[in-house]
Amino acid sequence: MEPLGFFLGVVTFNALVRLKEPMRKAAVTAVSQAMNFTEVAKGAAYGIKEEVEDIIAEAHYENMKNKMGPLNDYEGEVDQQYPEH
């Protein structure tokens, strides 16, 4: 039984040594693709974030503009109260 275990150990070690380089290349390729995907995802998230910020800023501007009302309405009141202006 001992020679069979030794033989299986040698075969397994030899297979691992031969597969080391292809496995390493596959791992490098997989990590590279994951990094590329991460960069694309970050870019998309940044674009969405910028778009949402623009929408919020525009909505804030519209709210402030609606709260102030038209400025022409107030000019007449000031002119009537203070004719020297």
DSSP file (Angstrom, degrees, kcal/mol; ACC not computed):
  #  RESIDUE AA STRUCTURE BP1 BP2  ACC     N-H-->O    O-->H-N    N-H-->O    O-->H-N    TCO  KAPPA ALPHA  PHI   PSI    X-CA   Y-CA   Z-CA
    1    1 A M     >        0   0    0      0, 0.0     4,-1.8     0, 0.0     5,-0.2   0.000 360.0 360.0 360.0 -32.9    0.0    0.0    0.0
    2    2 A E  H  >  +     0   0    0      1,-0.2     4,-2.2     2,-0.2     5,-0.2   0.901 360.0  51.6 -60.7 -43.9    2.9    2.3    0.7
    3    3 A P  H  > S+     0   0    0      0, 0.0     4,-2.6     0, 0.0    -1,-0.2   0.861 107.7  53.9 -64.3 -33.0    4.2    2.4   -2.9
    4    4 A L  H  > S+     0   0    0      2,-0.2     4,-2.6     1,-0.2    -2,-0.2   0.918 109.7  46.9 -67.0 -42.6    0.7    3.2   -4.2
    5    5 A G  H  X S+     0   0    0     -4,-1.8     4,-2.1     2,-0.2    -1,-0.2   0.902 113.6  48.5 -63.5 -42.2    0.5    6.3   -1.9
    6    6 A F  H  X S+     0   0    0     -4,-2.2     4,-2.3     2,-0.2    -2,-0.2   0.925 111.8  49.4 -63.9 -43.9    4.0    7.4   -2.9
    7    7 A F  H  X S+     0   0    0     -4,-2.6     4,-2.5     1,-0.2    -2,-0.2   0.923 111.3  48.8 -61.7 -45.2    3.2    7.0   -6.6
    8    8 A L  H  X S+     0   0    0     -4,-2.6     4,-2.5     1,-0.2    -1,-0.2   0.867 110.7  52.0 -63.1 -36.3   -0.1    9.0   -6.2
    9    9 A G  H  X S+     0   0    0     -4,-2.1     4,-2.6     2,-0.2    -1,-0.2   0.917 110.6  46.9 -64.7 -43.6    1.8   11.7   -4.3
   10   10 A V  H  X S+     0   0    0     -4,-2.3     4,-2.5     2,-0.2    -2,-0.2   0.916 113.9  48.0 -65.5 -43.2    4.4   12.0   -7.1
   11   11 A V  H  X S+     0   0    0     -4,-2.5     4,-2.5     2,-0.2    -2,-0.2   0.924 113.1  47.8 -64.2 -44.1    1.8   12.1   -9.8
   12   12 A T  H  X S+     0   0    0     -4,-2.5     4,-2.4     2,-0.2    -2,-0.2   0.924 112.9  48.2 -62.9 -45.2   -0.3   14.7   -8.0
   13   13 A F  H  X S+     0   0    0     -4,-2.6     4,-2.3     1,-0.2    -1,-0.2   0.913 112.2  49.3 -61.7 -42.9    2.8   16.9   -7.4
   14   14 A N  H  X S+     0   0    0     -4,-2.5     4,-2.2     1,-0.2    -1,-0.2   0.906 110.9  49.9 -63.6 -42.6    3.9   16.6  -11.0
   15   15 A A  H  X S+     0   0    0     -4,-2.5     4,-2.1     1,-0.2    -1,-0.2   0.905 111.0  49.2 -63.8 -41.4    0.4   17.5  -12.2
   16   16 A L  H  X S+     0   0    0     -4,-2.4     4,-0.9     2,-0.2    -1,-0.2   0.897 110.3  50.8 -65.4 -39.5    0.3   20.6   -9.9
   17   17 A V  H  < S+     0   0    0     -4,-2.3     4,-0.5     1,-0.2     3,-0.4   0.909 113.3  45.3 -64.4 -41.3    3.8   21.7  -11.1
   18   18 A R  H  < S+     0   0    0     -4,-2.2     3,-0.2     1,-0.2    -1,-0.2   0.824 115.8  46.4 -71.8 -31.2    2.6   21.4  -14.7
   19   19 A L  H  X S+     0   0    0     -4,-2.1     4,-2.4    -5,-0.2     5,-0.3   0.530  89.1  89.2 -87.8  -6.3   -0.7   23.1  -14.1
   20   20 A K  H  X S+     0   0    0     -4,-0.9     4,-2.3    -3,-0.4    -1,-0.2   0.936  88.8  44.1 -58.6 -50.4    0.9   25.9  -12.1
   21   21 A E  H  > S+     0   0    0     -4,-0.5     4,-2.5    -3,-0.2     5,-0.2   0.928 115.6  45.4 -66.7 -46.9    1.6   28.3  -15.0
   22   22 A P  H  > S+     0   0    0      0, 0.0     4,-2.3     0, 0.0    -1,-0.2   0.896 114.7  49.7 -63.2 -36.6   -1.8   27.8  -16.8
   23   23 A M  H  X S+     0   0    0     -4,-2.4     4,-2.3     2,-0.2    -2,-0.2   0.896 110.8  50.0 -67.1 -38.0   -3.6   28.2  -13.5
   24   24 A R  H  X S+     0   0    0     -4,-2.3     4,-2.6    -5,-0.3    -1,-0.2   0.923 110.9  48.7 -65.3 -43.8   -1.6   31.4  -12.8
   25   25 A K  H  X S+     0   0    0     -4,-2.5     4,-2.5     1,-0.2    -2,-0.2   0.904 111.9  49.5 -62.4 -41.3   -2.4   32.8  -16.2
   26   26 A A  H  X S+     0   0    0     -4,-2.3     4,-2.4     2,-0.2    -1,-0.2   0.900 111.6  48.8 -64.4 -40.4   -6.1   32.0  -15.7
   27   27 A A  H  X S+     0   0    0     -4,-2.3     4,-2.5     2,-0.2     5,-0.2   0.912 111.4  49.2 -66.2 -42.1   -6.0   33.7  -12.3
   28   28 A V  H  X S+     0   0    0     -4,-2.6     4,-2.5     2,-0.2    -2,-0.2   0.916 112.5  48.4 -63.1 -42.9   -4.3   36.8  -13.6
   29   29 A T  H  X S+     0   0    0     -4,-2.5     4,-2.5     2,-0.2    -2,-0.2   0.915 111.7  49.5 -63.1 -43.2   -6.9   37.0  -16.5
   30   30 A A  H  X S+     0   0    0     -4,-2.4     4,-2.1     2,-0.2    -2,-0.2   0.918 113.0  45.8 -63.3 -44.0   -9.8   36.6  -14.1
   31   31 A V  H  X S+     0   0    0     -4,-2.5     4,-2.3     2,-0.2    -1,-0.2   0.895 111.7  52.8 -66.7 -39.3   -8.5   39.3  -11.7
   32   32 A S  H  X S+     0   0    0     -4,-2.5     4,-2.3    -5,-0.2    -2,-0.2   0.926 110.3  47.2 -61.5 -44.9   -7.8   41.6  -14.6
   33   33 A Q  H  X S+     0   0    0     -4,-2.5     4,-2.5     1,-0.2    -1,-0.2   0.886 110.8  52.2 -64.3 -39.0  -11.3   41.2  -15.9
   34   34 A A  H  X S+     0   0    0     -4,-2.1     4,-2.2     2,-0.2    -1,-0.2   0.895 109.7  49.3 -63.3 -39.7  -12.7   41.8  -12.4
   35   35 A M  H  X S+     0   0    0     -4,-2.3     4,-2.2     2,-0.2    -2,-0.2   0.901 110.7  49.8 -67.3 -40.2  -10.7   45.0  -12.2
   36   36 A N  H  X S+     0   0    0     -4,-2.3     4,-2.3     2,-0.2    -2,-0.2   0.921 110.9  49.6 -62.6 -43.9  -11.9   46.2  -15.6
   37   37 A F  H  X S+     0   0    0     -4,-2.5     4,-2.6     1,-0.2    -2,-0.2   0.899 109.3  52.5 -61.2 -40.7  -15.5   45.5  -14.6
   38   38 A T  H  X S+     0   0    0     -4,-2.2     4,-2.6     2,-0.2    -1,-0.2   0.909 108.8  49.8 -62.4 -42.3  -15.0   47.4  -11.3
   39   39 A E  H  X S+     0   0    0     -4,-2.2     4,-2.3     2,-0.2    -1,-0.2   0.912 111.9  47.7 -62.7 -42.8  -13.6   50.4  -13.3
   40   40 A V  H  X S+     0   0    0     -4,-2.3     4,-2.4     2,-0.2    -2,-0.2   0.916 112.6  49.4 -64.2 -42.5  -16.7   50.4  -15.6
   41   41 A A  H  X S+     0   0    0     -4,-2.6     4,-2.6     2,-0.2    -2,-0.2   0.899 110.5  50.3 -64.3 -40.7  -19.0   50.1  -12.6
   42   42 A K  H  X S+     0   0    0     -4,-2.6     4,-2.5     2,-0.2    -1,-0.2   0.916 110.6  49.9 -62.9 -42.6  -17.3   53.0  -10.9
   43   43 A G  H  X S+     0   0    0     -4,-2.3     4,-2.2     2,-0.2    -2,-0.2   0.910 112.2  47.3 -62.5 -42.7  -17.6   55.1  -14.0
   44   44 A A  H  X S+     0   0    0     -4,-2.4     4,-2.4     2,-0.2    -2,-0.2   0.918 112.4  49.3 -65.4 -43.2  -21.3   54.3  -14.4
   45   45 A A  H  X S+     0   0    0     -4,-2.6     4,-2.5     1,-0.2    -2,-0.2   0.897 110.6  50.5 -63.4 -40.0  -22.0   55.0  -10.7
   46   46 A Y  H  X S+     0   0    0     -4,-2.5     4,-2.5     2,-0.2    -1,-0.2   0.912 110.2  50.0 -64.1 -42.0  -20.2   58.3  -10.9
   47   47 A G  H  X S+     0   0    0     -4,-2.2     4,-2.1     2,-0.2    -2,-0.2   0.913 112.0  47.2 -62.5 -42.9  -22.2   59.3  -14.0
   48   48 A I  H  X S+     0   0    0     -4,-2.4     4,-2.5     2,-0.2    -2,-0.2   0.909 111.1  52.2 -64.3 -42.0  -25.5   58.4  -12.2
   49   49 A K  H  X S+     0   0    0     -4,-2.5     4,-2.5     1,-0.2    -2,-0.2   0.925 110.0  48.2 -60.5 -45.5  -24.4   60.3   -9.1
   50   50 A E  H  X S+     0   0    0     -4,-2.5     4,-2.2     1,-0.2    -1,-0.2   0.903 111.4  50.7 -61.9 -41.2  -23.6   63.4  -11.2
   51   51 A E  H  X S+     0   0    0     -4,-2.1     4,-2.2     2,-0.2    -2,-0.2   0.915 111.0  47.9 -64.0 -43.1  -27.0   63.2  -13.0
   52   52 A V  H  X S+     0   0    0     -4,-2.5     4,-2.6     1,-0.2    -2,-0.2   0.905 110.7  51.8 -64.7 -41.2  -28.8   62.9   -9.7
   53   53 A E  H  X S+     0   0    0     -4,-2.5     4,-2.5     1,-0.2    -1,-0.2   0.900 109.3  50.3 -62.5 -39.8  -26.9   65.9   -8.3
   54   54 A D  H  X S+     0   0    0     -4,-2.2     4,-2.5     2,-0.2    -1,-0.2   0.913 110.8  48.8 -63.1 -42.8  -27.9   67.9  -11.3
   55   55 A I  H  X S+     0   0    0     -4,-2.2     4,-2.4     2,-0.2    -2,-0.2   0.917 112.3  48.3 -63.7 -43.4  -31.5   67.0  -11.0
   56   56 A I  H  X S+     0   0    0     -4,-2.6     4,-2.5     2,-0.2    -2,-0.2   0.920 112.2  48.8 -63.9 -43.6  -31.5   67.9   -7.3
   57   57 A A  H  X S+     0   0    0     -4,-2.5     4,-2.3     1,-0.2    -2,-0.2   0.906 112.2  48.6 -63.4 -41.3  -29.8   71.2   -7.9
   58   58 A E  H  X S+     0   0    0     -4,-2.5     4,-2.3     2,-0.2    -1,-0.2   0.899 112.0  48.8 -66.3 -39.9  -32.3   72.1  -10.7
   59   59 A A  H  X S+     0   0    0     -4,-2.4     4,-2.4     2,-0.2    -2,-0.2   0.895 110.8  51.1 -65.4 -39.4  -35.2   71.2   -8.4
   60   60 A H  H  X S+     0   0    0     -4,-2.5     4,-2.5     2,-0.2    -2,-0.2   0.917 110.1  49.5 -62.8 -43.1  -33.8   73.3   -5.6
   61   61 A Y  H  X S+     0   0    0     -4,-2.3     4,-2.6     1,-0.2    -2,-0.2   0.919 110.5  50.0 -62.0 -44.1  -33.4   76.2   -8.0
   62   62 A E  H  X S+     0   0    0     -4,-2.3     4,-2.5     2,-0.2    -1,-0.2   0.904 110.9  49.7 -62.3 -41.3  -37.0   75.8   -9.2
   63   63 A N  H  X S+     0   0    0     -4,-2.4     4,-2.2     2,-0.2    -2,-0.2   0.920 112.1  47.1 -63.5 -43.6  -38.3   75.7   -5.6
   64   64 A M  H  X S+     0   0    0     -4,-2.5     4,-1.8     1,-0.2    -2,-0.2   0.905 112.5  50.0 -65.2 -40.0  -36.3   78.9   -4.7
   65   65 A K  H  X S+     0   0    0     -4,-2.6     4,-1.5     1,-0.2    -2,-0.2   0.899 111.6  48.1 -65.2 -41.1  -37.6   80.6   -7.8
   66   66 A N  H  < S+     0   0    0     -4,-2.5    -1,-0.2     1,-0.2    -2,-0.2   0.859 110.4  51.9 -68.4 -34.9  -41.2   79.7   -7.1
   67   67 A K  H  < S+     0   0    0     -4,-2.2    -1,-0.2     1,-0.2    -2,-0.2   0.861 109.4  49.8 -68.8 -35.5  -40.9   80.8   -3.5
   68   68 A M  H  < S-     0   0    0     -4,-1.8    -1,-0.2    -5,-0.2    -2,-0.2   0.833  96.6-157.8 -74.1 -31.3  -39.5   84.2   -4.5
   69   69 A G     <  -     0   0    0     -4,-1.5     2,-0.2    -5,-0.2    -2,-0.1  -0.044  42.8 -34.6  74.8 173.4  -42.3   84.9   -7.0
   70   70 A P    >   -     0   0    0      0, 0.0     3,-0.7     0, 0.0     4,-0.5  -0.465  50.4-144.9 -68.7 135.5  -41.9   87.3   -9.9
   71   71 A L  T >> S+     0   0    0      1,-0.2     4,-1.2    -2,-0.2     3,-0.7   0.760  93.1  70.5 -72.5 -24.9  -39.8   90.3   -9.0
   72   72 A N  H 3> S+     0   0    0      1,-0.2     4,-0.9     2,-0.2    -1,-0.2   0.810  90.0  61.7 -63.6 -29.2  -41.9   92.6  -11.2
   73   73 A D  H <> S+     0   0    0     -3,-0.7     4,-0.7     1,-0.2    -1,-0.2   0.855 105.8  46.1 -64.7 -34.5  -44.8   92.3   -8.7
   74   74 A Y  H <> S+     0   0    0     -3,-0.7     4,-2.1    -4,-0.5    -1,-0.2   0.754  98.1  69.5 -82.4 -24.7  -42.8   93.9   -6.0
   75   75 A E  H  X S+     0   0    0     -4,-1.2     4,-2.2     1,-0.2    -1,-0.2   0.888  98.3  50.9 -63.3 -38.2  -41.3   96.8   -8.0
   76   76 A G  H  X S+     0   0    0     -4,-0.9     4,-2.0     2,-0.2    -1,-0.2   0.899 108.7  51.3 -65.7 -40.2  -44.7   98.5   -8.2
   77   77 A E  H  X S+     0   0    0     -4,-0.7     4,-2.1     2,-0.2     5,-0.2   0.914 111.4  47.1 -63.9 -42.7  -45.3   98.3   -4.5
   78   78 A V  H  X S+     0   0    0     -4,-2.1     4,-2.7     1,-0.2    -1,-0.2   0.916 111.3  51.5 -65.9 -41.9  -41.9   99.8   -3.7
   79   79 A D  H  < S+     0   0    0     -4,-2.2    -1,-0.2     1,-0.2    -2,-0.2   0.864 110.9  48.2 -64.2 -35.5  -42.4  102.6   -6.2
   80   80 A Q  H  < S+     0   0    0     -4,-2.0    -1,-0.2     1,-0.2    -2,-0.2   0.885 116.4  42.2 -72.5 -38.5  -45.8  103.4   -4.7
   81   81 A Q  H  < S+     0   0    0     -4,-2.1    -2,-0.2     1,-0.3    -1,-0.2   0.856 128.6  27.8 -77.3 -34.6  -44.5  103.5   -1.1
   82   82 A Y    ><  +     0   0    0     -4,-2.7     3,-1.8    -5,-0.2    -1,-0.3  -0.741  66.0 176.3-128.0  82.7  -41.3  105.3   -1.9
   83   83 A P  T 3  S+     0   0    0      0, 0.0    -1,-0.1     0, 0.0    -4,-0.1   0.702  72.9  73.2 -64.1 -18.8  -41.8  107.5   -5.0
   84   84 A E  T 3         0   0    0      1,-0.3    -5,-0.1     0, 0.0    -2,-0.0   0.628 360.0 360.0 -72.1 -10.2  -38.3  109.0   -4.8
   85   85 A H    <         0   0    0     -3,-1.8    -1,-0.3    -7,-0.2    -6,-0.1   0.463 360.0 360.0 -82.6 360.0  -36.8  105.7   -6.0
